[in-house]
Amino acid sequence: MSDLTYVLVLPDRDAAEEVAELAVERFGLAGEPHLIRDALAGEDDAEDAQWLVVVEDAPEAVAAGLEDLAESYDGWLEGSATVPDDPAG
């Protein structure tokens, strides 16, 4: 079975930090999510940025919960990518 990497998009840093913390608490994630500032294309104002919460090595079963969590902070689940169990095999 492969684990997935999920990307949640949040409207600001505070929301992203809260979502990252809650995701660990609610879903027992093995690692801490990564926060990434994503400036919107064409925006000059540094305040106009979305924040990404990247959750790596998470089981597929948490997808719906992550989506609900992001939506409760006016965000969304952007998608997921499969991380192979054994890249050599």
Backbone atoms as SQL, in Angstrom:
CREATE TABLE atoms (id INTEGER PRIMARY KEY, chain TEXT, resi INTEGER, resn TEXT, atom TEXT, x REAL, y REAL, z REAL);
INSERT INTO atoms VALUES
  (1, 'A', 1, 'MET', 'N', 0.838, -1.189, 0.000),
  (2, 'A', 1, 'MET', 'CA', 0.000, 0.000, 0.000),
  (3, 'A', 1, 'MET', 'C', 0.877, 1.244, 0.000),
  (4, 'A', 2, 'SER', 'N', 0.481, 2.234, -0.740),
  (5, 'A', 2, 'SER', 'CA', 1.238, 3.475, -0.829),
  (6, 'A', 2, 'SER', 'C', 0.581, 4.558, 0.005),
  (7, 'A', 3, 'ASP', 'N', 1.424, 5.406, 0.577),
  (8, 'A', 3, 'ASP', 'CA', 0.915, 6.581, 1.265),
  (9, 'A', 3, 'ASP', 'C', 0.857, 7.720, 0.269),
  (10, 'A', 4, 'LEU', 'N', 0.137, 8.766, 0.631),
  (11, 'A', 4, 'LEU', 'CA', -0.076, 9.887, -0.274),
  (12, 'A', 4, 'LEU', 'C', 0.461, 11.179, 0.318),
  (13, 'A', 5, 'THR', 'N', 0.728, 12.128, -0.555),
  (14, 'A', 5, 'THR', 'CA', 1.060, 13.484, -0.155),
  (15, 'A', 5, 'THR', 'C', -0.123, 14.362, -0.531),
  (16, 'A', 6, 'TYR', 'N', -0.631, 15.115, 0.436),
  (17, 'A', 6, 'TYR', 'CA', -1.790, 15.983, 0.230),
  (18, 'A', 6, 'TYR', 'C', -1.358, 17.442, 0.309),
  (19, 'A', 7, 'VAL', 'N', -1.991, 18.292, -0.484),
  (20, 'A', 7, 'VAL', 'CA', -1.734, 19.725, -0.455),
  (21, 'A', 7, 'VAL', 'C', -3.044, 20.432, -0.129),
  (22, 'A', 8, 'LEU', 'N', -3.042, 21.134, 0.995),
  (23, 'A', 8, 'LEU', 'CA', -4.198, 21.921, 1.408),
  (24, 'A', 8, 'LEU', 'C', -3.866, 23.385, 1.170),
  (25, 'A', 9, 'VAL', 'N', -4.805, 24.137, 0.623),
  (26, 'A', 9, 'VAL', 'CA', -4.601, 25.553, 0.319),
  (27, 'A', 9, 'VAL', 'C', -5.435, 26.365, 1.305),
  (28, 'A', 10, 'LEU', 'N', -4.763, 27.298, 2.010),
  (29, 'A', 10, 'LEU', 'CA', -5.426, 28.118, 3.019),
  (30, 'A', 10, 'LEU', 'C', -5.234, 29.598, 2.698),
  (31, 'A', 11, 'PRO', 'N', -6.145, 30.444, 3.173),
  (32, 'A', 11, 'PRO', 'CA', -6.120, 31.857, 2.802),
  (33, 'A', 11, 'PRO', 'C', -5.026, 32.685, 3.473),
  (34, 'A', 12, 'ASP', 'N', -4.513, 32.233, 4.634),
  (35, 'A', 12, 'ASP', 'CA', -3.486, 33.018, 5.311),
  (36, 'A', 12, 'ASP', 'C', -2.641, 32.123, 6.216),
  (37, 'A', 13, 'ARG', 'N', -1.575, 32.707, 6.742),
  (38, 'A', 13, 'ARG', 'CA', -0.630, 31.944, 7.553),
  (39, 'A', 13, 'ARG', 'C', -1.267, 31.405, 8.831),
  (40, 'A', 14, 'ASP', 'N', -2.060, 32.229, 9.502),
  (41, 'A', 14, 'ASP', 'CA', -2.681, 31.778, 10.751),
  (42, 'A', 14, 'ASP', 'C', -3.532, 30.538, 10.525),
  (43, 'A', 15, 'ALA', 'N', -4.338, 30.565, 9.477),
  (44, 'A', 15, 'ALA', 'CA', -5.183, 29.406, 9.170),
  (45, 'A', 15, 'ALA', 'C', -4.316, 28.192, 8.851),
  (46, 'A', 16, 'ALA', 'N', -3.247, 28.385, 8.085),
  (47, 'A', 16, 'ALA', 'CA', -2.373, 27.271, 7.717),
  (48, 'A', 16, 'ALA', 'C', -1.715, 26.657, 8.949),
  (49, 'A', 17, 'GLU', 'N', -1.253, 27.495, 9.871),
  (50, 'A', 17, 'GLU', 'CA', -0.627, 26.985, 11.092),
  (51, 'A', 17, 'GLU', 'C', -1.620, 26.195, 11.935),
  (52, 'A', 18, 'GLU', 'N', -2.837, 26.699, 12.061),
  (53, 'A', 18, 'GLU', 'CA', -3.864, 26.004, 12.842),
  (54, 'A', 18, 'GLU', 'C', -4.245, 24.677, 12.197),
  (55, 'A', 19, 'VAL', 'N', -4.413, 24.678, 10.882),
  (56, 'A', 19, 'VAL', 'CA', -4.771, 23.450, 10.170),
  (57, 'A', 19, 'VAL', 'C', -3.664, 22.415, 10.300),
  (58, 'A', 20, 'ALA', 'N', -2.408, 22.832, 10.179),
  (59, 'A', 20, 'ALA', 'CA', -1.285, 21.900, 10.306),
  (60, 'A', 20, 'ALA', 'C', -1.276, 21.259, 11.690),
  (61, 'A', 21, 'GLU', 'N', -1.481, 22.063, 12.719),
  (62, 'A', 21, 'GLU', 'CA', -1.488, 21.556, 14.088),
  (63, 'A', 21, 'GLU', 'C', -2.659, 20.597, 14.321),
  (64, 'A', 22, 'LEU', 'N', -3.841, 20.989, 13.863),
  (65, 'A', 22, 'LEU', 'CA', -5.015, 20.137, 14.034),
  (66, 'A', 22, 'LEU', 'C', -4.910, 18.837, 13.246),
  (67, 'A', 23, 'ALA', 'N', -4.303, 18.886, 12.072),
  (68, 'A', 23, 'ALA', 'CA', -4.152, 17.682, 11.253),
  (69, 'A', 23, 'ALA', 'C', -3.324, 16.636, 11.991),
  (70, 'A', 24, 'VAL', 'N', -2.252, 17.071, 12.645),
  (71, 'A', 24, 'VAL', 'CA', -1.410, 16.147, 13.411),
  (72, 'A', 24, 'VAL', 'C', -2.212, 15.560, 14.571),
  (73, 'A', 25, 'GLU', 'N', -2.929, 16.410, 15.288),
  (74, 'A', 25, 'GLU', 'CA', -3.710, 15.966, 16.443),
  (75, 'A', 25, 'GLU', 'C', -4.833, 15.007, 16.052),
  (76, 'A', 26, 'ARG', 'N', -5.590, 15.359, 15.023),
  (77, 'A', 26, 'ARG', 'CA', -6.776, 14.578, 14.651),
  (78, 'A', 26, 'ARG', 'C', -6.457, 13.276, 13.937),
  (79, 'A', 27, 'PHE', 'N', -5.401, 13.286, 13.121),
  (80, 'A', 27, 'PHE', 'CA', -5.154, 12.136, 12.262),
  (81, 'A', 27, 'PHE', 'C', -3.899, 11.357, 12.631),
  (82, 'A', 28, 'GLY', 'N', -3.230, 11.749, 13.705),
  (83, 'A', 28, 'GLY', 'CA', -2.053, 11.016, 14.165),
  (84, 'A', 28, 'GLY', 'C', -0.977, 10.903, 13.101),
  (85, 'A', 29, 'LEU', 'N', -0.727, 11.996, 12.403),
  (86, 'A', 29, 'LEU', 'CA', 0.260, 11.983, 11.331),
  (87, 'A', 29, 'LEU', 'C', 1.652, 11.706, 11.887),
  (88, 'A', 30, 'ALA', 'N', 2.430, 10.950, 11.130),
  (89, 'A', 30, 'ALA', 'CA', 3.774, 10.582, 11.563),
  (90, 'A', 30, 'ALA', 'C', 4.713, 11.790, 11.561),
  (91, 'A', 31, 'GLY', 'N', 4.571, 12.660, 10.586),
  (92, 'A', 31, 'GLY', 'CA', 5.455, 13.822, 10.486),
  (93, 'A', 31, 'GLY', 'C', 4.679, 15.116, 10.538),
  (94, 'A', 32, 'GLU', 'N', 5.405, 16.191, 10.781),
  (95, 'A', 32, 'GLU', 'CA', 4.797, 17.519, 10.785),
  (96, 'A', 32, 'GLU', 'C', 4.533, 17.979, 9.356),
  (97, 'A', 33, 'PRO', 'N', 3.382, 18.540, 9.082),
  (98, 'A', 33, 'PRO', 'CA', 3.127, 19.112, 7.757),
  (99, 'A', 33, 'PRO', 'C', 4.055, 20.299, 7.491),
  (100, 'A', 34, 'HIS', 'N', 4.360, 20.537, 6.229),
  (101, 'A', 34, 'HIS', 'CA', 5.191, 21.665, 5.816),
  (102, 'A', 34, 'HIS', 'C', 4.287, 22.820, 5.406),
  (103, 'A', 35, 'LEU', 'N', 4.647, 24.034, 5.813),
  (104, 'A', 35, 'LEU', 'CA', 3.921, 25.237, 5.409),
  (105, 'A', 35, 'LEU', 'C', 4.726, 25.967, 4.349),
  (106, 'A', 36, 'ILE', 'N', 4.053, 26.355, 3.270),
  (107, 'A', 36, 'ILE', 'CA', 4.705, 27.041, 2.164),
  (108, 'A', 36, 'ILE', 'C', 3.856, 28.236, 1.768),
  (109, 'A', 37, 'ARG', 'N', 4.482, 29.399, 1.665),
  (110, 'A', 37, 'ARG', 'CA', 3.788, 30.606, 1.210),
  (111, 'A', 37, 'ARG', 'C', 3.736, 30.564, -0.313),
  (112, 'A', 38, 'ASP', 'N', 2.555, 30.752, -0.865),
  (113, 'A', 38, 'ASP', 'CA', 2.356, 30.682, -2.309),
  (114, 'A', 38, 'ASP', 'C', 1.793, 32.012, -2.793),
  (115, 'A', 39, 'ALA', 'N', 2.679, 32.908, -3.229),
  (116, 'A', 39, 'ALA', 'CA', 2.232, 34.212, -3.728),
  (117, 'A', 39, 'ALA', 'C', 1.390, 34.022, -4.980),
  (118, 'A', 40, 'LEU', 'N', 0.320, 34.749, -5.065),
  (119, 'A', 40, 'LEU', 'CA', -0.555, 34.663, -6.220),
  (120, 'A', 40, 'LEU', 'C', 0.096, 35.350, -7.410),
  (121, 'A', 41, 'ALA', 'N', -0.009, 34.745, -8.551),
  (122, 'A', 41, 'ALA', 'CA', 0.605, 35.295, -9.763),
  (123, 'A', 41, 'ALA', 'C', 0.076, 36.689, -10.045),
  (124, 'A', 42, 'GLY', 'N', 0.982, 37.616, -10.285),
  (125, 'A', 42, 'GLY', 'CA', 0.593, 38.974, -10.645),
  (126, 'A', 42, 'GLY', 'C', 0.269, 39.877, -9.474),
  (127, 'A', 43, 'GLU', 'N', 0.367, 39.376, -8.274),
  (128, 'A', 43, 'GLU', 'CA', 0.047, 40.187, -7.107),
  (129, 'A', 43, 'GLU', 'C', 1.294, 40.892, -6.596),
  (130, 'A', 44, 'ASP', 'N', 1.222, 42.188, -6.384),
  (131, 'A', 44, 'ASP', 'CA', 2.349, 42.960, -5.878),
  (132, 'A', 44, 'ASP', 'C', 2.346, 43.021, -4.355),
  (133, 'A', 45, 'ASP', 'N', 1.203, 42.910, -3.762),
  (134, 'A', 45, 'ASP', 'CA', 1.066, 43.032, -2.319),
  (135, 'A', 45, 'ASP', 'C', 1.489, 41.726, -1.647),
  (136, 'A', 46, 'ALA', 'N', 2.455, 41.801, -0.747),
  (137, 'A', 46, 'ALA', 'CA', 2.956, 40.605, -0.058),
  (138, 'A', 46, 'ALA', 'C', 1.869, 39.938, 0.788),
  (139, 'A', 47, 'GLU', 'N', 0.845, 40.689, 1.140),
  (140, 'A', 47, 'GLU', 'CA', -0.236, 40.110, 1.940),
  (141, 'A', 47, 'GLU', 'C', -1.138, 39.197, 1.115),
  (142, 'A', 48, 'ASP', 'N', -1.130, 39.380, -0.205),
  (143, 'A', 48, 'ASP', 'CA', -1.974, 38.564, -1.076),
  (144, 'A', 48, 'ASP', 'C', -1.268, 37.253, -1.399),
  (145, 'A', 49, 'ALA', 'N', -1.327, 36.351, -0.473),
  (146, 'A', 49, 'ALA', 'CA', -0.674, 35.060, -0.668),
  (147, 'A', 49, 'ALA', 'C', -1.528, 33.978, -0.044),
  (148, 'A', 50, 'GLN', 'N', -1.549, 32.857, -0.706),
  (149, 'A', 50, 'GLN', 'CA', -2.168, 31.680, -0.118),
  (150, 'A', 50, 'GLN', 'C', -1.065, 30.927, 0.611),
  (151, 'A', 51, 'TRP', 'N', -1.459, 30.095, 1.529),
  (152, 'A', 51, 'TRP', 'CA', -0.507, 29.251, 2.238),
  (153, 'A', 51, 'TRP', 'C', -0.859, 27.804, 1.964),
  (154, 'A', 52, 'LEU', 'N', 0.150, 27.017, 1.683),
  (155, 'A', 52, 'LEU', 'CA', -0.029, 25.592, 1.426),
  (156, 'A', 52, 'LEU', 'C', 0.411, 24.815, 2.650),
  (157, 'A', 53, 'VAL', 'N', -0.374, 23.814, 2.991),
  (158, 'A', 53, 'VAL', 'CA', -0.003, 22.868, 4.032),
  (159, 'A', 53, 'VAL', 'C', 0.215, 21.545, 3.311),
  (160, 'A', 54, 'VAL', 'N', 1.453, 21.073, 3.311),
  (161, 'A', 54, 'VAL', 'CA', 1.805, 19.836, 2.617),
  (162, 'A', 54, 'VAL', 'C', 1.913, 18.722, 3.650),
  (163, 'A', 55, 'VAL', 'N', 1.049, 17.731, 3.505),
  (164, 'A', 55, 'VAL', 'CA', 1.007, 16.587, 4.413),
  (165, 'A', 55, 'VAL', 'C', 1.566, 15.393, 3.655),
  (166, 'A', 56, 'GLU', 'N', 2.711, 14.900, 4.102),
  (167, 'A', 56, 'GLU', 'CA', 3.376, 13.795, 3.415),
  (168, 'A', 56, 'GLU', 'C', 3.150, 12.479, 4.138),
  (169, 'A', 57, 'ASP', 'N', 3.226, 11.407, 3.376),
  (170, 'A', 57, 'ASP', 'CA', 3.155, 10.044, 3.904),
  (171, 'A', 57, 'ASP', 'C', 1.903, 9.809, 4.748),
  (172, 'A', 58, 'ALA', 'N', 0.776, 10.266, 4.238),
  (173, 'A', 58, 'ALA', 'CA', -0.499, 10.104, 4.949),
  (174, 'A', 58, 'ALA', 'C', -1.329, 9.025, 4.260),
  (175, 'A', 59, 'PRO', 'N', -2.035, 8.221, 5.028),
  (176, 'A', 59, 'PRO', 'CA', -2.879, 7.199, 4.416),
  (177, 'A', 59, 'PRO', 'C', -4.066, 7.819, 3.682),
  (178, 'A', 60, 'GLU', 'N', -4.544, 7.123, 2.683),
  (179, 'A', 60, 'GLU', 'CA', -5.665, 7.610, 1.877),
  (180, 'A', 60, 'GLU', 'C', -6.916, 7.848, 2.721),
  (181, 'A', 61, 'ALA', 'N', -7.030, 7.134, 3.819),
  (182, 'A', 61, 'ALA', 'CA', -8.211, 7.230, 4.676),
  (183, 'A', 61, 'ALA', 'C', -8.396, 8.614, 5.296),
  (184, 'A', 62, 'VAL', 'N', -7.363, 9.441, 5.341),
  (185, 'A', 62, 'VAL', 'CA', -7.493, 10.764, 5.963),
  (186, 'A', 62, 'VAL', 'C', -7.923, 11.842, 4.975),
  (187, 'A', 63, 'ALA', 'N', -8.041, 11.528, 3.700),
  (188, 'A', 63, 'ALA', 'CA', -8.340, 12.536, 2.675),
  (189, 'A', 63, 'ALA', 'C', -9.607, 13.328, 2.980),
  (190, 'A', 64, 'ALA', 'N', -10.688, 12.658, 3.285),
  (191, 'A', 64, 'ALA', 'CA', -11.951, 13.352, 3.542),
  (192, 'A', 64, 'ALA', 'C', -11.842, 14.247, 4.775),
  (193, 'A', 65, 'GLY', 'N', -11.161, 13.775, 5.798),
  (194, 'A', 65, 'GLY', 'CA', -10.977, 14.574, 7.001),
  (195, 'A', 65, 'GLY', 'C', -10.130, 15.807, 6.748),
  (196, 'A', 66, 'LEU', 'N', -9.069, 15.658, 5.951),
  (197, 'A', 66, 'LEU', 'CA', -8.242, 16.812, 5.601),
  (198, 'A', 66, 'LEU', 'C', -9.029, 17.827, 4.789),
  (199, 'A', 67, 'GLU', 'N', -9.849, 17.334, 3.872),
  (200, 'A', 67, 'GLU', 'CA', -10.668, 18.232, 3.059),
  (201, 'A', 67, 'GLU', 'C', -11.645, 19.016, 3.939),
  (202, 'A', 68, 'ASP', 'N', -12.317, 18.329, 4.856),
  (203, 'A', 68, 'ASP', 'CA', -13.249, 18.998, 5.763),
  (204, 'A', 68, 'ASP', 'C', -12.528, 20.033, 6.631),
  (205, 'A', 69, 'LEU', 'N', -11.334, 19.664, 7.114),
  (206, 'A', 69, 'LEU', 'CA', -10.567, 20.577, 7.955),
  (207, 'A', 69, 'LEU', 'C', -10.190, 21.835, 7.178),
  (208, 'A', 70, 'ALA', 'N', -9.692, 21.676, 5.972),
  (209, 'A', 70, 'ALA', 'CA', -9.313, 22.825, 5.143),
  (210, 'A', 70, 'ALA', 'C', -10.535, 23.710, 4.867),
  (211, 'A', 71, 'GLU', 'N', -11.647, 23.098, 4.527),
  (212, 'A', 71, 'GLU', 'CA', -12.861, 23.863, 4.216),
  (213, 'A', 71, 'GLU', 'C', -13.367, 24.648, 5.427),
  (214, 'A', 72, 'SER', 'N', -13.151, 24.130, 6.617),
  (215, 'A', 72, 'SER', 'CA', -13.606, 24.840, 7.818),
  (216, 'A', 72, 'SER', 'C', -12.790, 26.111, 8.067),
  (217, 'A', 73, 'TYR', 'N', -11.662, 26.256, 7.364),
  (218, 'A', 73, 'TYR', 'CA', -10.829, 27.466, 7.446),
  (219, 'A', 73, 'TYR', 'C', -10.823, 28.224, 6.119),
  (220, 'A', 74, 'ASP', 'N', -11.883, 28.069, 5.330),
  (221, 'A', 74, 'ASP', 'CA', -12.031, 28.730, 4.026),
  (222, 'A', 74, 'ASP', 'C', -10.940, 28.328, 3.037),
  (223, 'A', 75, 'GLY', 'N', -10.497, 27.085, 3.147),
  (224, 'A', 75, 'GLY', 'CA', -9.499, 26.558, 2.231),
  (225, 'A', 75, 'GLY', 'C', -10.044, 25.349, 1.495),
  (226, 'A', 76, 'TRP', 'N', -9.155, 24.621, 0.855),
  (227, 'A', 76, 'TRP', 'CA', -9.561, 23.419, 0.133),
  (228, 'A', 76, 'TRP', 'C', -8.392, 22.458, 0.010),
  (229, 'A', 77, 'LEU', 'N', -8.727, 21.223, -0.308),
  (230, 'A', 77, 'LEU', 'CA', -7.732, 20.186, -0.572),
  (231, 'A', 77, 'LEU', 'C', -7.439, 20.232, -2.059),
  (232, 'A', 78, 'GLU', 'N', -6.208, 20.576, -2.412),
  (233, 'A', 78, 'GLU', 'CA', -5.830, 20.735, -3.809),
  (234, 'A', 78, 'GLU', 'C', -5.710, 19.385, -4.506),
  (235, 'A', 79, 'GLY', 'N', -5.167, 18.416, -3.833),
  (236, 'A', 79, 'GLY', 'CA', -5.005, 17.112, -4.464),
  (237, 'A', 79, 'GLY', 'C', -4.041, 16.247, -3.694),
  (238, 'A', 80, 'SER', 'N', -3.702, 15.123, -4.301),
  (239, 'A', 80, 'SER', 'CA', -2.792, 14.186, -3.667),
  (240, 'A', 80, 'SER', 'C', -1.920, 13.545, -4.729),
  (241, 'A', 81, 'ALA', 'N', -0.822, 13.002, -4.281),
  (242, 'A', 81, 'ALA', 'CA', 0.084, 12.282, -5.167),
  (243, 'A', 81, 'ALA', 'C', 0.540, 11.021, -4.460),
  (244, 'A', 82, 'THR', 'N', 0.664, 9.940, -5.191),
  (245, 'A', 82, 'THR', 'CA', 1.082, 8.680, -4.613),
  (246, 'A', 82, 'THR', 'C', 2.574, 8.689, -4.362),
  (247, 'A', 83, 'VAL', 'N', 2.947, 8.194, -3.198),
  (248, 'A', 83, 'VAL', 'CA', 4.352, 8.016, -2.849),
  (249, 'A', 83, 'VAL', 'C', 4.585, 6.520, -2.810),
  (250, 'A', 84, 'PRO', 'N', 5.401, 5.968, -3.719),
  (251, 'A', 84, 'PRO', 'CA', 5.590, 4.516, -3.755),
  (252, 'A', 84, 'PRO', 'C', 6.220, 3.998, -2.483),
  (253, 'A', 85, 'ASP', 'N', 5.816, 2.768, -2.086),
  (254, 'A', 85, 'ASP', 'CA', 6.398, 2.127, -0.926),
  (255, 'A', 85, 'ASP', 'C', 7.884, 1.839, -1.143),
  (256, 'A', 86, 'ASP', 'N', 8.209, 1.334, -2.330),
  (257, 'A', 86, 'ASP', 'CA', 9.581, 0.952, -2.640),
  (258, 'A', 86, 'ASP', 'C', 9.942, 1.472, -4.025),
  (259, 'A', 87, 'PRO', 'N', 10.594, 2.634, -4.095),
  (260, 'A', 87, 'PRO', 'CA', 10.890, 3.211, -5.396),
  (261, 'A', 87, 'PRO', 'C', 11.787, 2.310, -6.258),
  (262, 'A', 88, 'ALA', 'N', 12.572, 1.447, -5.657),
  (263, 'A', 88, 'ALA', 'CA', 13.474, 0.568, -6.410),
  (264, 'A', 88, 'ALA', 'C', 12.748, -0.644, -6.974),
  (265, 'A', 89, 'GLY', 'N', 11.610, -0.971, -6.415),
  (266, 'A', 89, 'GLY', 'CA', 10.956, -2.219, -6.790),
  (267, 'A', 89, 'GLY', 'C', 9.761, -2.013, -7.571);
